[in-house]
Amino acid sequence: MILVTVRRAALGALVAAALAACSDSPSAPPVASATDSLTVNAAAAFTYLALGTPAAVVPVINPATDAGWDMGFFATTVTLNGGAAGPGGVSGYCLRCNDAATNAEVQAMTPANQLAAFDSVTTADIPTASAFVTDELAPAIHGWYTGAGATASVTPGKAWIVIEGSGANVVLAKFRVTLITGASATSMGQVSFEFAVQPAPGQPFGAVQTPTVNASGPPVYFDLTTAQVGTAANWDLEFDGWSIRVNGGVSGTGTVKAVVDSTTAFAAIDAAYASTVPPQAFRADGFSGVFGQHPWYRYNITGTDNQIWPTYSVYLVKRGTSVYKVQLTGYYDAAGTPRQVTVRYAKVRN
């Protein structure tokens, strides 16, 4: 759903294009593109955007097979239609990155005072194609092993607190991998792990279970509630290749999320402790590319505001030879409603 659309003529870009028209360089012709801005509703599910003049929100049934979208937005997550995320071949590059800005500097940034940084990006700033990156799977449960193939071993001291459901209906669990045997370059072989689950919201964890699954073949789906291998229609964790996925986000239709705990012994993680983790700390599986490497926002930078603060970095989004510059300038609408992501963009190369 498009909430707001604004267009501003980029006089500097027009002048630059007119001057460059005399150039004999055929490889990267400048374009005379207006600067546009639109706000998308990213509250309930992924909203998909096709960049253009102007850009537009497009209906997408299956993003993994639909080449027609360029960018996807859900809450603070931004994904591009390329790599593991989709078949569009879209890639990204962070050009004017504000990763090193202080929190005070980020607080002082506004859409108006960061427009100059956006406008300063021209065709001459586009790097070689090899500098652009595509999205990769970013599972909520990651970093659980070190090494590779047959030499891989379990990372000690890492456990995950897992939730399923929302609001007052959240069921908590704790999980960690304890042993890998028979691993290869393509699979994790036999995986032993332990976990415990609340029988119902608000109750203590049940007994610790210690299963082993054979992940050397097709994906293995595991149901934490029944403590048994499940099916593709009923599962919480999926063991696939060298990935452990949760049934949520881009990996499934469920509500499973997880957060790592590297400081508390597994035996010391009880339901009371797990329930103190703030809901926003949990995440489902997603894709991570340039927007994961260079986040477009910071959270709660004052320590008490619990707000999203854009960093106003300028990204390049590339499909084929076409390149757009993109700057995310807001997370709230005029009424303060969250998950209303405002995207400033302009084409810099056809």
N, C-alpha and C positions, 0 to 999 in steps of 0.2 A: 504494500500500500504506500503510495507516495503522498507525503503530508505537505511538503513545501517544495516549490521549485522557483529558483531565482536565476536570472541571467544578467551578467555584467560584461559589456564589451571590453575586451582586453586590448586597449589601444597600443600598448607596447608590443604585443604579439603581432598586431597588424603591421606596424611600422617595420618590425624585424622581418616579417614575411615579405614586405614590399622590397626591402633592401636585398634580401636573399634571392629574390626572383631573378636578379642579374647573375647569380652564381651559376656555374656550370657543373655543380656537384649533383649527380643523379641519385646517389645512394641514400641520402637522408634529407629529402626536401622539407623545409619548414612548412608549417600550416598556419593559416590565420584562423584561430579557434577562439570562441568566446569562453569565458570562465563561467561555468554553471555550478549550481548548488542544489541539492535535493536532500530531503530528510526521509529516511525509510523507517518503517515500523519493524523493529527487530525484537519485539517483546515475546511473542508466543512460539515462534519457530524461525528457521532460517528464511530470510528474505533475499531473493536473488536479483542482482542488478546486471543489466547489459549496458556497457558503456557505449555512448554514441553522442550524436549532436541533435537532440539531447539524449541523455541516458534515460533508461526506463526500467522499472521493476517488471520482471517477467515471471510467468508461472512455470514452475519446475516440479515435475512429479518425481523424477529420480535424478539427482544431481550427478550421480556416478556415471550416467550414460547420456546426459543431456549436454551438448556442446554449446548451447545457446546463451549461457550466462557467463559473466566475467568475474563478478565478486559476490560473495555470500555473506550475510550479516545475521548474527544471532547474539543478542546481548552485547558483550564486548568482543566476541569472536569474529574475526574476519578471515575468510578463506578465498582462494583464487581457483579458478577452473583449470587446473593443470596438475601434473604429477599424480599423486595418489587421490587427489580430491575430485578429479573430473577429466573428461577427454578433450577439453578446449585448448590445451597447450598454452594457457595463460601463465605468466610468470611475473615476478615482482622484484623491485630493487629499491632500497631506501637511499634517497639522494640527499635530502636535507634532514638529517637525523638529529633529533634533540635528546638522544639517549643520555648525554652527559649533562644536560641542564639540571640545575638544582631545583628542589621543590619550590623554593621561593620564585624562581624564574618561571616555572610552569604555572604557578598561581597567577602570575602577572600576564600570561599570554591570553589573547582574545582573538576571535576571528578577524577583527579589523587590524590589529597590530601584527598579525602573522600573514596577512595577505601579501606583503612585499616579498617574503621568502618564497611564497607560492609563485608569484608572478615572475620571479627572477629565473625560474627554470625554463630553459629553452632547448631546442633540438641539440645544440652543441653539448649539453650536459648528459646526453644519453650515453651510457657506457656500452661496451661490447656485449653481445648476446650472452656470453659465458658468465657475465656478472649477475645476471638475473637468476632467481631461484624459483622452483615450483614447490608446491605444498607436499609435505610428507605426513604420514600418520603420526599423530601425537597422542598416544594412549595415556589415560589417566594413571595407569600402573606402568611405570617405566623406570629404568635404572635399577632393575632387580637383579641384574647379572653383570659381570665383567668378563672381558675376554671375548673370544669368538669361536664358533664351531666346537670341536671336541675339547678345546681348552677352556671353554666358558665355565664359570663358577658363580655361585650365588653371592650377591653382594651382602655382606653381613650387616646387621643392625638396621635394616630397613623393613618396616611394616606399613600396611595401609589400613586406614579406617574407611570402611565402605558403607554407603547408605543406599537404601532403596525406598522410594516413596517421597512424599513431600508433606510439609506442614506438621501436624500432629501425628501423621501416619508413617513417619520415618522409622524404618527398622535399621539398626546398626549392626555392623559386623567388623571383625578384624581379620587380617589376612597377611600371610607372608610365605614366600617360597623358601624351602629348606634344603633341597637337593636337586641337582641335575645329573642324569646319567644317560650315556648313549647319545649325546648330542652330536649333530652334524652341522655342516655349513647352512643347511636349509631348515633344520628343525631343532627343537629343544629336547627331543628324545623323551625319556621318562622324567616327569616332573613331580616331585613330592612337595607338598605344601601343608600348612595348617591354618585353621580358621575357627572362629566361633561366632555364633549369630544370636541375636536377641530372639526369643520365641515370639515376642510381641513388643510393640513400642513401650518404652519405659521400664522394661524388665531387665534383669542381669543377663549377661551372655550365658548361653548354654555351654555344654562341654566342648572342649577343643577337639576338632576332628583332624585326622592326619592322613588324607587320601594321597594316592599316586595315580596320575593319568599318563597314558601313552600318547604323546603329542608328536610322534614321528611320522604320522600320516595325515589324513584330513583333519580339519579343525575339530577340536574337542570342546563341546559345550558342557558347562558344569553348573548345577543348581545348588547354591549354598543352602537354601532352605531344606532341601531333602538330603543334602550331603551326597549327591549321586550325579553321575553323568546325565545331562539332560538332552534336550533336542534344540534344533534351530528355532523352535517356537517357544521354548521355555528354558531360559538360562540366565545366569548372572555373570559368569566369567567364560571367556572363550580363549582357548590356547591354540594359536594359529601361527605356524612357522616359528619366528622368534618374538612374537607379540602376544601379550596377554591383554585382551580387550574386556571392557565392561559393557553391559547391555544398556547403553545410553549414548546420546550424542550421535556421532556419525557411524557408530558401530552397531546400533540396535535401536529398537523402538521402546525399550524399557526406560526406567528412571534411575538406573544404577549410576552412582558417582563414587569417586574415591579421592583421598588425600593422603600423602605420604607422611609418616612419622619416623624420623631418623634419630630421635632423641630419647624415646621411651622404650624400655624393654618390652618385648611382645607379651610376656606374662603379666606385666604391670598395666597393660591397656585393658581396662574394664569398661563396662557400658557407661558408668557414671563419668569416667574421664572422657570417653569418646563423645559423649553428648555435649561436652563443652566446646567442641570445635565449631566455629561459626559457619553457618550454611554456605556463605560465599567462598569458603576455602575449598569446598568440594568441587570437582569438575568431572564431566563426562569425557569420553574420547572425542578428539577433534583432529583437525589438520593444522599443521604449522608450517609456514613458509616465512616470507619476509615480515609478516605482521606478528609472527611469533618471535623471530629473532630481534625485531625492533618494535616493541609494543607501542601502540598508538595512544596509550593512556597510562595514567597512574591512579592508584586507588587509595583513598583515605590519607592523603599526604599530610594533613594537619594532625592526624592521630585521633580525631574526634568527628570529622565531617562525614565519613562513610560515603563519599562521593567519588565519581569518576571525573578525572581531570585530563582532557586531551593534551598531548604533547606537541601537536601541530607539526609533526614530522611530515615531510613531503615524499611521497612514494611514486615510483614509476610502475605502471601496470602495462604489460606488453602482451599482445596477441598477434602472432605473425610479425609483420613489420610495423604495425600500428602501435603507438605508445601514448598513453595518457598519464598526466600527472594528477595525483590524488592526495588530498589533505582532509583528514577527518577532524571536523571542527566542533562537534557537539555530541552529547549523549542524552540530553534532556530537551523536551520541547518548551515552548514559552510558558506552559503551565507547570513545568517541573516534572513532567512524566518521564520516567527513565526508559532506556532502550529505544530512544528515538534518535538514530544516528544520522548526523548531517555530514554529507559528503561533498566536498568542493573538488571540482575536476575540470580539466581542459585537455584537449588533444594537442600533443606536441610533435607527432609525426604520423603521417599516413601509412 
